[in-house]
Amino acid sequence: MEGYLTIKEIADKWNLTTRRVQKMCSEGLIPGASKFGNVWAIPEDAEKPVDHRITTGEYVNWRKKKET
């Protein structure tokens, strides 16, 4: 389709995995993304959404941390 890219093309463009882009589409984080059957169509001018996942590792073993 004209003006739209596939999940694979967006994943390469944004340097993400295809699974992460699929998840972003299903969570509604990419505006304008539409699903046609079992294929996602993402506008080629879509901006990469901010990733709000925790990447610092601060949550690791949070139960074992003692309160000071």
C-alpha positions in Angstrom: 0.0 0.0 0.0 1.2 3.5 -0.9 2.4 5.5 2.1 2.5 2.6 4.5 5.3 0.3 5.7 5.3 -3.2 7.1 6.4 -4.2 10.6 9.7 -5.5 9.2 10.5 -2.3 7.5 9.6 -0.1 10.5 11.7 -2.5 12.8 14.7 -2.0 10.5 14.1 1.8 10.3 13.8 2.2 14.1 16.4 -0.5 15.0 13.9 -2.6 17.0 12.8 -6.2 16.9 9.7 -7.0 14.8 8.0 -8.4 18.0 8.5 -5.1 19.8 6.9 -3.2 16.9 4.0 -5.6 16.9 3.5 -5.0 20.6 3.6 -1.2 20.1 1.0 -1.5 17.4 -1.3 -3.7 19.5 -1.0 -1.3 22.5 -1.9 1.7 20.3 1.5 3.4 20.8 1.9 4.1 17.0 -0.6 6.6 15.8 -2.1 5.7 12.4 -1.2 2.0 12.5 -4.0 -0.1 11.1 -4.5 -3.8 11.0 -5.7 -5.4 7.7 -6.4 -9.0 8.3 -3.3 -10.2 10.1 -0.9 -7.6 8.7 -0.1 -4.2 10.3 0.2 -1.2 8.1 2.2 1.7 9.6 2.4 5.2 8.0 5.9 5.8 6.7 6.0 9.2 8.5 5.1 7.7 11.9 7.4 8.8 14.7 9.1 6.3 16.9 7.2 6.3 20.3 9.1 6.8 23.6 10.0 3.5 25.2 8.7 3.5 28.8 10.0 0.1 29.8 12.4 0.0 32.8 16.0 -0.6 31.5 18.0 0.4 34.6 17.7 -2.9 36.4 16.5 -1.2 39.6 13.5 -3.6 39.8 15.8 -6.7 40.0 15.5 -8.4 43.4 13.3 -5.6 44.7 11.8 -8.0 47.3 15.2 -8.8 48.8 16.3 -5.1 49.2 16.2 -4.0 52.8 14.5 -0.7 53.6 16.9 1.8 55.2 
